[in-house]
């Protein structure tokens, strides 16, 4: 795996976190968190990006779960 691929993992998890807003947050949040933990271990250079990805995942999880409850859609 090249360094560019390792470094872009944090951005991919952020996008996965944003998907939680529109599609079942309880399915996507655990996957996104596991991937961001792997990205943290793989890339020492971009620790700040993975920290931002964790924050995005957390905020989108709470907002996405709230939206799902308000609109009476399934959570998982």
NORMO-V649323 format. One record per backbone hydrogen bond with DSSP energy under -0.5 kcal/mol. CO is the residue of the C=O (numbers start at 0). NH is the residue of the N-H. If there is no record, write none. Layout:
# NORMO-V649323
co: <CO,CO>
nh: <NH,NH>
This chain:
# NORMO-V649323
co: <1,2,3,5,7,8,9,10,11,12,13,14,15,16,17,18,18,23,23,24,26,27,28,29,30,31,32,33,34,35,36,37,38,41,43,45,46,47,48,49,50,51,52,53,54,55,56,57,58,59,60,61,62,63,64,65,66,67,68,74>
nh: <5,6,7,8,11,12,13,14,15,16,17,18,19,19,20,21,22,26,27,28,30,31,32,33,34,35,36,37,38,39,40,41,42,43,46,49,50,51,52,53,54,55,56,57,58,59,60,61,62,63,64,65,66,67,68,69,70,72,71,25>
